[in-house]
């Protein structure tokens, strides 16, 4: 387990973001949103606060799935005459929200960092479909890529999968199923704050019940939404609760991302321990001062950018046939010691830069929703006017970053990564 499960306080950028989020939630509580509004709100938030890193091509295609067509969004990082490895991403959202747009920023980041083709998979959501449907879709997409990926420039001998939250649950289940079937062989499974047990409640659920994006009330709403879709299914089966599989030996190496202020933190950490006990190498990246879902907000949070870069590095190493790391790295926002006045100035500066960046992100996202052509034209006309302020904002944000990383397992006090 990490030496510090939960930092004494949130990282500064996380504090600034959650202040804004919680203020908006008080103005209109999440329980007042319809499911359609929740889906649209999460989509727009992800588009506004996630970076749109440039890649060579973004293409969309549809494949036949067990319940109809499955949409794929394919991100190719650069032009090359050689085949590239591929990483399939399963987005989170409590099994009820999320789509290709909410995965867009994460997939762009990983494609660039890993130098691999990254594919976001749209899967069927509850309550319109049962919880088996989403994992059947993701498994079918993986099998399709293994069989037909060469048409997309993919080296089908080098494949990996991953997902966040509910997507981490699906990815863990699919990794187990591919092992059972014997194909396709996966180089790595990436599980970001995964929900690996749909029945067990861990201590972190009560510890982080309120104020950290995913609340106890929101989790109750999610459970109510999916209850009907589980009526004829067994939530204790490993296909739905992969943590409950008795033999985890032989699974591909894992990279697991966990955060201190996450209601399901202990779920992912327990699965990491079970994998290690089964001799599966696990690289655990623990951000004790961050919250569930932080990967989607990499315009605001440097820890998000750090995690996405580390995921890309791990994938690159896995695709190069390097053995999987079995280690824990704890990453924290270590504030330099200063007097009270200096600390207050730093807090104010972080809050100001966060609000400034979020405002710019929402402006651009809403413009793109109104009219992509208008957004492109407006940003082209304003680029020279905005360049000085954007440069100042980026430099301020960089000066406020104080992330440090320590390897705490295997014990090596001098190790930094």
C-alpha positions in Angstrom: 0.0 0.0 0.0 1.2 3.6 -0.5 2.8 5.1 2.6 0.5 8.1 2.3 -3.1 7.0 1.4 -4.6 10.4 1.6 -2.7 13.7 1.8 -3.4 16.0 4.7 -4.9 18.4 2.1 -5.7 18.3 -1.6 -3.1 19.4 -4.1 -3.5 23.2 -4.7 -4.8 22.9 -8.3 -7.3 20.2 -7.1 -8.5 22.5 -4.4 -9.0 25.4 -6.8 -10.9 23.2 -9.3 -13.1 21.6 -6.6 -14.0 25.0 -5.2 -15.4 26.0 -8.6 -17.1 22.6 -9.1 -18.7 22.5 -5.7 -20.0 26.1 -6.1 -21.7 25.1 -9.3 -23.0 21.9 -7.6 -24.6 24.1 -4.8 -26.3 26.3 -7.4 -27.8 23.2 -9.1 -27.3 19.9 -7.3 -26.5 16.9 -9.4 -29.7 15.1 -8.3 -31.7 17.8 -10.2 -30.1 16.8 -13.5 -31.9 14.4 -15.8 -29.8 11.5 -17.2 -29.6 13.3 -20.5 -28.4 16.5 -18.9 -25.8 14.6 -16.9 -24.5 13.1 -20.0 -24.3 16.4 -21.9 -22.8 18.2 -18.9 -20.0 15.6 -18.5 -19.3 15.7 -22.2 -19.0 19.5 -22.3 -16.9 19.6 -19.1 -14.4 17.0 -20.5 -14.2 18.9 -23.8 -13.7 22.3 -22.0 -11.0 21.1 -19.5 -9.1 18.5 -21.4 -6.2 19.4 -23.8 -6.7 18.8 -27.5 -3.1 17.8 -28.3 -2.5 17.7 -32.1 -2.1 14.3 -33.7 -1.6 13.3 -37.3 -5.1 12.0 -37.9 -8.4 11.4 -36.1 -10.8 9.0 -37.8 -14.0 7.4 -36.9 -15.4 4.1 -38.0 -18.1 1.6 -37.1 -17.8 -2.1 -36.6 -20.4 -4.8 -36.1 -21.0 -5.6 -32.5 -23.1 -8.0 -30.5 -25.9 -5.4 -30.1 -25.4 -3.3 -33.2 -22.7 -1.0 -34.5 -19.8 0.0 -32.3 -18.2 3.4 -32.9 -14.4 3.7 -32.7 -12.4 6.9 -32.7 -8.8 6.3 -33.9 -6.0 8.7 -33.0 -2.8 8.2 -35.0 0.1 10.2 -33.4 2.3 10.7 -36.4 2.7 9.7 -40.0 4.9 6.6 -40.6 5.4 3.9 -43.1 5.7 1.4 -40.2 2.9 -0.3 -38.2 2.3 1.1 -34.8 1.2 -0.7 -31.6 -2.4 0.1 -30.4 -4.0 1.0 -27.1 -7.8 0.7 -26.7 -9.4 3.0 -24.1 -12.7 2.4 -22.3 -14.0 5.7 -20.8 -15.5 6.0 -17.3 -18.8 7.5 -16.2 -20.4 5.1 -13.8 -21.7 2.9 -16.6 -24.3 5.5 -17.4 -22.5 8.5 -18.9 -19.5 9.1 -21.1 -18.8 8.9 -24.9 -16.1 9.3 -27.4 -15.8 13.1 -26.6 -15.2 12.4 -22.9 -12.3 10.1 -23.9 -10.9 12.5 -26.5 -8.3 14.4 -24.4 -7.0 11.3 -22.6 -6.6 9.4 -25.9 -4.8 12.3 -27.5 -2.4 12.6 -24.6 -1.6 8.9 -24.5 -1.2 8.6 -28.3 1.4 11.4 -28.2 3.1 10.2 -25.1 3.3 6.5 -26.1 3.7 7.0 -29.9 1.0 4.4 -30.4 -2.4 4.4 -32.2 -5.0 5.0 -29.5 -8.6 3.9 -30.0 -11.6 5.1 -28.0 -14.5 2.6 -28.0 -18.1 3.7 -27.6 -19.9 1.0 -25.6 -23.6 0.6 -24.7 -24.6 2.3 -21.4 -27.1 1.6 -18.6 -29.9 1.9 -18.0 -30.8 1.4 -21.6 -28.7 -1.7 -21.6 -27.5 -4.2 -19.0 -24.0 -4.1 -17.6 -23.0 -7.0 -19.7 -23.5 -5.0 -22.9 -20.7 -2.6 -22.4 -18.0 -5.2 -21.7 -19.2 -7.3 -24.6 -18.8 -4.3 -26.9 -15.3 -3.5 -25.6 -14.2 -7.1 -25.9 -15.6 -7.2 -29.5 -13.7 -4.0 -30.4 -10.5 -5.6 -29.0 -11.0 -8.7 -31.0 -11.8 -6.7 -34.2 -8.6 -4.7 -33.8 -6.6 -7.9 -33.3 -8.1 -9.4 -36.5 -8.3 -6.3 -38.7 -6.0 -3.7 -37.2 -3.4 -4.1 -40.0 -5.8 -2.1 -42.2 -5.4 0.8 -39.8 -1.6 0.5 -39.7 -1.6 -1.4 -36.4 0.9 -4.0 -35.4 -1.6 -6.5 -34.0 1.1 -8.3 -32.0 1.4 -5.3 -29.8 -1.9 -4.5 -28.1 -2.9 -3.0 -24.7 -6.1 -1.9 -23.1 -7.2 0.5 -20.4 -9.9 2.6 -18.9 -10.8 4.9 -16.0 -13.4 4.2 -13.2 -16.2 2.2 -14.8 -14.0 1.8 -17.8 -11.3 0.4 -15.5 -13.8 -2.2 -14.3 -14.6 -3.2 -17.9 -10.9 -3.3 -18.9 -10.0 -5.5 -15.9 -12.8 -7.9 -16.8 -11.8 -8.0 -20.5 -8.2 -8.6 -19.6 -9.3 -11.7 -17.6 -11.5 -12.9 -20.4 -8.8 -12.6 -23.0 -6.5 -14.6 -20.8 -9.2 -17.3 -20.5 -9.7 -17.4 -24.2 -6.0 -17.3 -24.9 -6.2 -14.4 -27.3 -5.5 -11.6 -28.1 -2.3 -11.4 -26.0 -2.1 -8.0 -24.2 1.1 -6.2 -23.3 -0.4 -4.1 -20.5 -3.6 -3.2 -18.8 -4.0 0.4 -17.6 -6.6 0.8 -14.8 -7.2 4.4 -13.6 -9.1 4.5 -10.3 -10.9 1.3 -11.2 -14.1 0.0 -9.7 -13.2 -3.7 -9.5 -15.9 -4.9 -7.1 -19.6 -3.9 -7.5 -20.6 -5.2 -4.1 -17.9 -4.5 -1.6 -17.7 -1.1 0.1 -14.3 -0.1 1.4 -13.3 2.5 4.1 -12.5 5.1 1.5 -16.2 5.3 0.6 -17.0 6.9 3.9 -13.7 8.9 4.1 -14.3 10.6 0.8 -18.1 10.7 0.7 -18.6 14.5 0.1 -16.8 17.3 -1.7 -14.5 15.5 -4.1 -16.5 15.3 -7.4 -17.8 11.8 -6.9 -20.1 12.0 -3.9 -22.0 9.4 -1.9 -25.2 10.8 -3.2 -24.0 10.6 -6.8 -22.9 7.0 -6.3 -26.4 6.2 -4.9 -27.9 7.7 -8.0 -25.6 5.6 -10.2 -26.6 2.4 -8.3 -30.3 3.2 -8.7 -29.8 3.8 -12.4 -28.0 0.5 -13.0 -30.1 -1.6 -10.6 -32.6 -2.6 -13.2 -29.8 -3.6 -15.7 -28.4 -6.0 -13.1 -31.7 -7.7 -12.3 -30.8 -10.9 -14.1 -27.0 -10.7 -13.7 -24.7 -11.8 -10.9 -22.7 -8.8 -9.6 -20.4 -11.1 -7.7 -19.3 -12.8 -10.9 -15.7 -11.8 -12.0 -17.2 -10.6 -15.3 -18.7 -7.8 -13.3 -16.5 -7.7 -10.2 -13.0 -8.8 -11.5 -11.5 -8.4 -8.0 -13.5 -11.6 -7.0 -11.7 -13.8 -9.5 -9.8 -16.4 -7.3 -6.9 -16.9 -9.7 -5.3 -13.8 -11.2 -2.1 -15.5 -12.3 -1.0 -15.0 -15.9 -2.7 -11.7 -16.4 -0.8 -9.0 -18.3 1.2 -6.5 -16.3 -0.8 -3.6 -14.9 -0.4 0.1 -14.4 -2.9 1.3 -11.8 -3.6 5.0 -11.0 -5.1 5.8 -7.6 -5.9 9.0 -5.8 -6.2 9.8 -2.1 -9.5 11.7 -2.2 -11.4 9.0 -4.1 -14.4 7.1 -2.6 -13.3 3.9 -4.5 -9.6 4.4 -3.8 -9.3 1.2 -1.6 -11.0 -0.9 -4.3 -8.2 -0.2 -6.8 -5.5 -0.6 -4.2 -6.9 -3.9 -3.1 -6.9 -5.2 -6.7 -3.3 -4.0 -7.0 -2.4 -6.1 -4.0 -4.2 -9.1 -5.3 -2.5 -8.9 -8.7 0.9 -8.6 -6.9 0.1 -11.6 -4.8 -0.6 -13.5 -8.0 2.9 -12.5 -9.3 1.5 -10.0 -11.8 3.8 -6.9 -12.0 1.9 -3.8 -11.0 3.2 -0.2 -11.4 1.1 1.7 -9.0 0.9 5.5 -9.4 -0.6 7.0 -6.3 -1.6 10.7 -6.2 -2.5 11.2 -2.5 -3.7 14.8 -3.1 -5.9 14.2 -6.1 -9.5 13.1 -6.7 -11.4 10.6 -8.8 -11.7 11.7 -12.4 -8.7 14.1 -12.4 -7.3 12.7 -15.7 -10.0 14.5 -17.6 -8.8 18.0 -16.4 -5.3 18.2 -17.7 -5.6 21.8 -18.8 -5.9 22.7 -15.1 -4.1 20.0 -13.1 -0.4 19.2 -13.6 -0.8 15.9 -11.8 -3.1 14.9 -14.7 -0.5 15.7 -17.3 2.1 13.8 -15.2 -0.1 10.7 -15.0 -0.9 10.7 -18.7 2.8 11.0 -19.5 3.7 8.2 -17.2 0.9 6.0 -18.8 2.4 6.8 -22.2 5.9 5.9 -21.0 4.7 2.5 -19.5 3.0 1.7 -22.8 6.0 2.5 -24.8 8.1 0.2 -22.6 5.6 -2.6 -22.8 5.4 -2.3 -26.6 9.2 -2.5 -26.7 9.1 -5.9 -24.8 10.6 -4.4 -21.6 9.5 -6.3 -18.5 6.7 -4.7 -16.5 7.7 -2.7 -13.4 6.5 -3.9 -10.1 6.7 -0.8 -8.0 4.7 2.0 -6.2 5.4 5.6 -7.0 3.8 8.3 -4.9 3.4 11.7 -6.6 2.5 14.8 -4.5 2.3 18.5 -4.8 5.0 19.5 -2.3 4.6 23.2 -1.5 7.9 24.9 -0.7 8.1 26.0 2.8 7.2 29.7 3.1 5.7 32.1 5.5 1.9 32.5 5.8 1.8 35.5 3.5 3.7 33.7 0.7 1.5 30.7 1.1 -1.6 32.9 0.7 -0.2 34.5 -2.4 0.5 31.1 -3.9 -3.0 29.9 -3.1 -4.5 33.0 -4.7 -2.3 32.7 -7.8 -3.3 29.1 -8.2 -7.0 29.9 -7.9 -6.6 32.7 -10.4 -4.7 30.7 -13.0 -7.2 27.8 -12.6 -10.2 30.1 -13.1 -8.5 31.8 -16.1 -7.7 28.5 -17.8 -11.1 27.1 -17.2 -12.8 30.2 -18.6 -10.7 29.9 -21.8 -11.5 26.2 -22.1 -15.2 26.7 -21.7 -15.2 29.6 -24.2 -13.5 27.5 -26.8 -15.6 24.4 -26.1 -18.9 26.3 -26.3 -17.8 28.0 -29.5 -17.0 24.7 -31.1 -20.4 23.4 -30.1 -22.1 26.4 -31.6 -20.1 26.2 -34.8 -16.8 24.6 -35.4 -16.2 26.9 -38.4 -17.0 30.0 -36.2 -14.7 28.7 -33.5 -11.8 28.2 -35.9 -12.3 31.6 -37.4 -12.7 33.3 -34.1 -9.6 31.7 -32.6 -7.6 32.5 -35.8 -8.6 36.1 -35.6 -7.8 36.4 -31.9 -4.6 34.3 -31.9 -2.3 37.4 -31.9 -4.4 39.2 -29.3 -4.6 36.1 -27.1 -0.9 35.0 -27.5 0.6 37.3 -24.9 -2.0 36.5 -22.2 -1.9 32.8 -23.0 1.9 32.9 -22.7 1.7 34.7 -19.3 -0.9 32.1 -18.1 1.2 29.2 -19.1 4.3 30.6 -17.5 2.4 31.3 -14.3 1.0 27.8 -14.3 4.4 26.3 -14.8 5.9 28.3 -11.9 3.2 27.0 -9.6 3.9 23.3 -10.3 5.7 21.5 -7.5 5.2 17.8 -8.2 7.6 15.4 -6.6 7.7 11.6 -7.1 9.1 9.0 -4.7 9.3 5.2 -5.1 8.0 3.7 -1.9 7.8 0.0 -3.0 10.0 -1.9 -3.2 11.4 0.2 -0.4 14.1 2.5 -1.8 14.2 5.8 0.1 16.5 7.4 -2.4 14.5 6.5 -5.5 12.8 9.2 -7.5 11.0 8.9 -10.8 
